[in-house]
């Protein structure tokens, strides 16, 4: 690190080594200044004013916004600084719904923690009483604006890391709040349910939607047979939850979690890593076939439901490039519905499948219409890691003291390839372990492909397997995925396979994991998955004996007819904003409705200019002579809508029931005149 001088911090000389701000230098001196709005991977915002210090010659300053310079003198704990911090906390508490005993973040709330740490014992400011409605319509995330402290962390992570911008600041002054567009529900806007807003929220304003009561109900029903599947990333984070009262993920092992699930009342406990192995065979087969044919490349992975929804909203023209494979969660549900009733000697309607996932978007995925068969979902309920921790805590089970137990067979056996799915680069590495043997005809001895591992937002790997040269891209964080999508959209991408995970670091940092503000928690969780891979006897999905048996008895061959029926799906263009139509002219009783899509894809293809020209034409032109009646312009209501789900064919315009794709001004006007004439003839005939 480059030394750029020294800062005097409370009498201690601390070197400046490429830190972005004074706050980072202070923390290097082992002083943990309180903050709400500061995250090293987000832009500096300076809203909470808790990291204030006395900077000589500058006065009281928020240290996260000041660039360090040689010779600075900083005092972090003067009387004035301490009082300012306390007053700021009191102001936050005066505007906060202090329902701590019943809040799901009570055990891990920064506001609660800092209130105790800074010794705030009373709130001297008048409490606001206005209560805003809670948004609980989303399948994945609950938004409680009454607990929001306006730190802006959720807004910035959604814009900067995910490039979605589903939420932002609304209104001004004391009426400022965080909300989606038009203050709609998260269920009705372009939210992809990744839960990264949940991961950075310091209080309980954004939390995963809970399904624990539904799961308890199923467990207590004597007519139900409840099975659980657990994703690999869950086992490296549950130890940080309230289930153990510890922030050390390594304090428990997978066997203890399995034992706890059985004690909770689950009849069978399986491992989602089994169907991750299954996904490797199906996705690799699909990839190799496309590569050898040279068609529909690059192939994008489809394991991450947030990424899939992102692609459906913003890049519908690339949907043919997405793998048709279901995610491991949905593959498990499909296979379990097919084979478990016979294996367990139960009726199909008795089977209840519960997923335990590190991800909030998995809740949304489980309710997608594509994953229902005859009205029955492949997966009934999805618990987050945090939700499972609360169930364990509720029962009083002492997780760390339980004797480890094994997963049930056959859907509980996995290889290391299935385990590393939880890390960014893990899917690519698992595919390479299969593709190497398939393309070279040789046995793979060194199963590590460390080239695809790392923390960089976009990683590129080129290698040759046999006679085939491959170029792979790995992206985590949807802003990085957007960059690769833009390249593919413009035909500038020469990647063969692109792995996308919406959460930075992969599933290990999913929105359903325990909230953790430790700087290196992602690296620790990732290493634990790689360690588990090393500890297993098998490391390649094609070596999983129970997967091989599943193909022999039920599925046929990878990519075959039965496998496609159970393990593959399709995707479609999706509206970014639901149920939103803006009337441009506000005609009271229109006989002709002209609706112009103004969503992003249509907007970039000129829909806004088209809307302006149509409005001008309708208002300015007199058309009475054509149809023989007056007041024709009042017949037409011009509207802006947000999607007809034909994003690759924009601009899209609908004139009454006629939908026009690749619409031009001339074509729409021609159709408008036809409709005017048709209605005019009806009016004249009836009169």
N, C-alpha and C positions, 0 to 999 in steps of 0.2 A: 504494500500500500504506500502511496505517495504521502510523505509528511509535509503538511502545509502550515506548520507552526504549532502553537500551543494556546489553549484557553485555560484561564484560571477559574476553576469551579470550586467555590467554597474553600479557597486556599490551596486546592490541589491542582497541579499543572498537568493537563491532559492533552495529548497530541491530537491534531486534526489529521485524519487519514481518509480523505474522500467522503466524509459524511455529508449528507445533504443539508443538514440543519443542526442547530445547537442541541436540540433534543437528543439526537442520536449520539452526540459527543457526551452529553450528560449521562445517558444510559450506559455508555462505555465505562463511565466512572463508577458503575454499580449503584447509581441512584435511579430508582424507578419513579419518574415523575408521573402523576396521574393524567390520563387522557381518555377521552371518549372517541374523538374523531380522527385520531392519527393511526394510520396503517402504512407500513413501509411499502406495500405493493400498490397503494392508491395515491392519487395526487394529494398534495397538502391543502387542507381546507381551513384550519384555524378557527373552527366554530365554537368549540366547547370552552376555550379559554382556561382550561385547568392546568395546562403545562406552563403557565406564566412564571417568569423569574425576573429578578431585578438585574438588568444588563447595564453595567456602568456606562454612563453617557447616553443611554437610550431610555432608561426608566423601565417600567414594567412592560414586558413583551411576551407574546406567545412564542415559545422557543421553537415550535415546529415550523415557523414561518421565517426565521432569521438564519441567513447563511453564516456559518462560522468563519471568523477571521482571526488571524494571529494577534495575540495580545488582549483579546476580550477578557473581561472580568465579569463573572456571573455568580449571583447569589441565589440559591434555590429555595431557601427556607427562612426568609426574613419575616418579621411580624406582618408587614403589609401584604406580602405574597400569600401567607397562610390565610389571612382574613379574606382576601379576594377569592381564593379557591373555595372557602367555605360559603361565601355569599353566592357564588355561582352555583354551587350545589343546592343551596336553599331555594334559589330561583327555579332550578329544574324540578325540585321536589314539589314546589308550590303548583306546578303545572303538570304533575304526574299523577296517574291513577295508582296510588300506593296501596295496592291489594296484594302485598307481598306473600302472605300465607298461602293464597290460592294461585299465585302466579307460577307458571311452569318453569320460569327462569329464576325462581327464588334462590336456588342453590348456586347459581352461576350468573349473577346479575352485577354488572359493573357499578351501577348506580348504588345498589345496596352495599356493595363492598367498599366503595369510596366514601360513602356516608359514614360507615363505621371507621374506616381507616383515618379519615380526616377529622373525626370527632364532632360531627354535626349532630347535636342532640335536640335541636328544635328548629322549626321553620317559622321565621318571623314575618313572612309575607302572606298576604291574603291568598287563599287557595281558590283557584278557578273551579267553577262548578259545572260548566257546560260539558256534557258528555256526548261524544260522537259515536255513531253506530260502528260496530265491529264488523269487518268484512270476513265472513267465514264461508263464502260461497265456493271458493276454490277447493279442489280436491286435495291440494298439496300444502297450502300455506294459509295461515290465519293472520290477518293484519288488524291490530288494535291501535288506532291512532291515539287513544287516551294514554298510552304508555310511551309514546314517541317523545324523544328529547331533542329532535331536530339536529342530530349530529351529522346527518347527511351521508353516513357510511353506506347505507343501502342504495342510495341514489348513485353514488360514485361507482360502487362495485358493479351495478347493473349497466352503467354506461361505459365505464372504462375497461372492465375485465370481460364483460359479456357483450358489449355493443348492442344491447337491446333497448335500454332506456324505458322500461315498462312503468317506472315510477319516477316522480320528480317533485320538486317543491311547488306548491300551489298557493295562491293568494299572497298577501303581504302583511307585514307587521304582526300583530298579535293573532291574526287569523291564518298565519302560515301553517301549512301542514304538508305531509308527504302523502302523495296519492297517485294512482294511475291517471291516464288521460281521461278527461271529462269526469273525474272522480268516480269512475266506474269500479266495479269489482275486479280483482286480479284474475277472476275466472273469465272476464270478458275482454281482456286486452292481450297484448302480445307477450305477456309473461310466459317464459318457457319452464317455469317451476323448478329451476335448478337449485333454488334455496341458498344461493350465495348471499342474498340479502339477510337471510336468517343467520348465516355463519358470522357475519360482521356486526349484526345488531347487538349493542351492549346491554340492552334491556329486553323486555318481553313484548315489544311492539310487533315483531315478526317472528312467528314460531311455526313449526310443522303442525299440520292438521293431525289430530290424534284419532286413532282407531282402537285404542286400548279397550274401551268399554265393549265395542262390538266383538273383539277377540275374547274377552272374558265371557261374554254371553254365549259364544260358540263353545268355549271350553266347558262351561257349566251345563250345557245342554247334553243330556245322556244319549240323545239320538244322533249326535254329531261325532264324527271321527276327525279330529283336528290334527293336521300335520304342519310342520314348520319347515321352511327352507331358509338358510342363512347365507348371506353374501360374504365373500372373503374379507371385505374391508371392515365389516362389523367387528370381527374378532380383534382387530388392532386398535379399536377405539372405545369399546365398551368399558374398559378399565378406567377410562377418564370420566365416566358418568357417575350419577349419584348412586348407582348400584353398588359401588365399592367405596365411595367417599374419598377416592384418590384421583390424582391427575396423572397417574402412571399407567399407561395402557398395557405395559408388560407385566403388571401385577397379577393378571389372570391369564389362563390359557384357554384354548378352544374347547377342550374337554370339560372344563368347569362351566362354560356357557351351555354346552349340550346338557350337562347335568341339571343346570338351573331350568332350562326349558322343559325338561321332563318333570321336574318338581312343580313347575307352574301348571302342568296338566296337559301338555302336548302329548299326543299318542305316539307320534313318530317325529324324529328330527333328522332332516336331510341337509345336504350341503349344495348350495347353488353352484359351487365350483364344479360339480358333476356336469351340469348343463353348460357351464363355461367351456368344459372340454368338448361337449357336444357342439357348441357354437363354433369352436375352432375347426372341427372337421367339416361342418357345413359351409362356413364362410371361406375357408381355405379352398375347398372344392369349387365354390363359386368363383373365387378370385383367380385360381389357376385356369379355369375354363375361359374366363374373360380375357386373361392375359394371352393365352395361346391363340385365341380367336382375334385378339386385338380390338375388341369392341367394348363400349360403355366403360371406358377408363377415363379418369381414375375411379377405382372402387372405394367408396367411403364406407367405413364401418357403421353399424346401426345399433350398437349395444346401449348407447346413451339416449334415453328418451327426451332429455332436454335438447340435445343436438338434433334429434329427428324432428321435433316440433319447430326448432329454429330453421331447419332446412325447408320444412313445409311452408313456413311463413315467408321466408325471405328468398329462397332459392328453389322454387317448385320446378324450374327447368332442369335442376340437377337431381331430381328424385330418382330418375332411372339409373343414376350412378350410385345410389345407396344400395348397400347389400340388402337383399330381401330377407335375410335371417332375422328372426325374432331375437329379442334380448335373452340372455340366460334366464332371467326371471320368468319370462313368458314361455320359453321353451320348457322350463320345469313344469309350469302349470299345465301346459298342453300334454306333456308326456305323463304327468301324474294322473290327470283325468283319464288317460287312455289305459294305463296299466295297473294303477294302485287298487281300484275296486276289486279286481280279480286276485291280485297278490295278497291283499289284506282281508279278502272275503267279506267285503262290505258292499252296500248298495251305493251306486254313484251319487245319489242325492245326499248321502250321509257325509260325504267327503268335504271338508273345509280346508282350504289351502291358505296358509298365512305366510307371507314373505317378510323377512327381517332384513331391511335394506339400509344402506348409508345415505339414501337418496330420497328427497322429497318428490322428485319428478316420477319416481316409480309408482306413487299413489295415483297420479294422473294416468300413467301408462296402463295400469291394471284396469282402469275404467274405460279405456278406448273401445269403441264398438268393434274394431277388428279382432279384439281378443275376447269376444263372447261367442259361444256356440250354443244355439238353441236357447238363448236367454241366460245361459250360465257362464259366469266369468271364468277364465282360466285360473286367475288368482282372486280369491275372495277379499282378503285384507292385506294391507301393507303396514307393518310397524317400522318406524325408524329405529336406529341404534339407541337414540335418546329415549324413545317410547318403551323399548324393551327394558332399558335401565330402570325406568320408573315402575314398570310391572314387577321387576325383581325387588326393588326397594320397597314397594307397597306390601309385598308378602313377608318381608323381614328376612329373606334368604341371605345368608352371609356368603356371597359369591366366592370370595377368596378362600373360604374354608371347605368348599365342596370337593368331593372326590371326582376327578375327571371321568367322563364317560365317552363312549364312541358314538359317532353318527350311525344311523340305521342304514342298512343296505337294501336295495342296490344303489339308490339315489344319493348315497352319502359318501361314495368313494370318489376321490379326485386325484389329479396329478398336479405337479407344481405349475404347469401351464395354466390350469384353471384358476389357481390361487392368485397369480400375478395379474389377473384381469383387473384387479382393483387399483393398479398403478397406471399412470400415464405411460404409454409405450408398452404396457403389458399385453394388450391384444395383439399388437404387431409382433412382439417377441414370440408369443404363443403360435401365431400363424407361421412365422419363420421356422419354428421347430418342426412343424408339420411339413411345410413346403420344401424344406431342405431335402428330406428323405423322399418326398414324392417326385421332385424334379431331378435329383441326382441319382436316385436308386441306391444311395449309400446310407449306412447307419450313422446317425448323428451321435457323436461322442461328447463333444463340448456343447452343452445345450444353452449356454449363456450367449445372448446377442446384446451385449451391453451398449452397442451403438445406438439403440433406440431408447435407452434410458437417459434420464437427465431432467433438469428443471427448466430448460429453455422453452419458451412458449411455442415455438415452431422448430422442429428438428427434422433434418433431411438425412436419409441414409441410403447409400447406393451399394449394392453387392451383387455378385454373380453366383447363381445356383445352377450348377451344370452348365448348360448352354444358354441359360436365360438370365439376362441382366434385369435387375429390379431396382426401382427407385421408390422409396417409401417416405411418406411425410407423416409426422406425428404432431398433433396440435392439441393443446389443452387451454381452456378459456375460449369462449365463443368469439371474442374479438380476433383472436388468432385464426380460428376456423374461418371467419369471414374473409380474411386475406387469401386463404387458399381457395375458397369458393369463388372469389372474384377472378382469380387466375384461371380456374377451371371454366368459369362462365365465358371468359374471353378467349378460350382456347389456347392459353399460354402455359398450361400446366402439363408437364411431362411425367407427373407422378403416376405410378401404377396403383398404389394403395395408399389411402390417407386415413389414419386413425384419428378420430375426434372424441375428446371427452370435454364436457362443458365445464367441469369443476377444475380449478388449478390444482395440479398434482394427481388428478383422477378421482376415483370414487372414495379414496381414503379421506378426501376433504369435502365430501358431499354435504348437502344442506341438512341431512338427517343425522349427521354425526354430532356428538357432544361439542358444544361451542368451546373453542380453545384459542386463546390469544397469545400462547407461547410462540415465539418467532420460528422455531425449527420443528414444530409439531408435525408438519407434513413429511419432512425428511425422516423423522423417527417412525411414523406409521408405515411409510413406504419400505423402509429397511426391514421392518418386521415381516412384511409379506415376502420379501426376497429371502429372508432367513427361513421362513416356513417352506418356501420352494426348495431350498437347499436341504432341509431336514427330511423331506419326503423321499420315498424310494423311486418314484416315477416322476418324470419331468416333462413328458410329451403326451399330449392328449390322445394320440393314436395308440398309446400303450395302455390306456385305461381299460381293464378287462371287462368292466361292467358296461362301458360304452360300446365295446365290441359286441358284447352279448345282446345289448339293446338293438343294434343294427341287425344282428342275425335273427332275432326272434320277432321283432316288430317293425323296424324301419326299412329293411332292405339294405340299400347302399347309400352312402352320403350323396346328397343331391338327387336321390331317386324320388319316385312318385309319392310314396308314403311319407318320406322325410319332408317333401315340399308341403304336403297337406298339413302336417303337424307343426313343422318348425319354421315355416316361411310365411311372409305376409306381404302387404303392399302399403304404400303411403300415398297421400294426396295433398294437393295444395290446400292451404288453410287460411282462413281469415285472420288478420292480425287484431282487428277490433270487432267484436260481435255486437249485433243489435244496434248499430249506430247509423242513422240516416239523417243527413242535414238537408232540409228543404231550403232551396236558394230563393224561390219566389213566393212561397207561402200561399199558393193558390188555394182557395177555400174548398172548391168542389172540382178538382181537375178531372178531365176525361182522358188526358194523355199524361203519363208520368215518364219522364226521361231521367234515368239514373246513370250517373257517370262514376265509375270507380276511381277513387283518388288514393288508393293504396300505393305503397312504395313502388312496386313494379310498374303499375299503370302510370303513376306520376312521372317516373323516369322516361316513359314512352310518350309523354306529352298530354296526359289527360287533363291537367289543370288548364293549359292553354285551350284545349278543346272545350272545356266547360265554359270558359270565358266567351269564346266565339258563339257557342250555342245560346248562352244567356243574352248576348247582344242581339242575336238574330231574332229570338223569340220576342224580346221587348220592342225592338225597333220596326220590325216588318209588319205590314198590314196585309192580311191574307183573306179578307172577307170575300173578295171576288171569286176566289177559287172554289169555295164551298157554299157560298150564298147565305152566310149568316154572320152576324156581328159578334164582337167580343171574343174572337178566336183566341187572342193571346192569353185570355184568362182560363182557357181550357188546359194550358200546358203548365205542369208543375215540374220544374227542373230541380233535381236532387243530386247531392254528392253522397256516395256510399263508399264503404271501405273494402269491399271485396266481393267478387263473384266467383272466387276460387278458380280463376282461369289466368293466373298471374303470368304464364309464359305466352299468353296470346293477347296482351294488352295493346292499346287501351281497350277496355271492355265497356260497352254502353248497352243499356236495355231501354227500348222504347216500348212501353207497355209490356207485352209478353215476348217481344222479339229481342233476342240477345245478339249483339253485334260484336264480334271479336276482331282485333286489329283495326279498330274503328278509326275512320277519318271523318273530318268535318263534313265532306260532301256526302259520304255514305249515310251518316246519321241524319242530315237534313233531308236527304231523299226519303229515308224511312219515315221521318217525321211528317213529311208532306203526304205520303201514302196513308198514314194513320189519320191525318186530318181529313183527307178526302173520304176515307172509309166512314168515319164518324159523321162527317157532313152529309153523306148520302143517307145514313140511317136517320139523321135528324129531319132531313127534307122528306124522306119517305113517311116517317111517323106523323109529320105535320100535315 
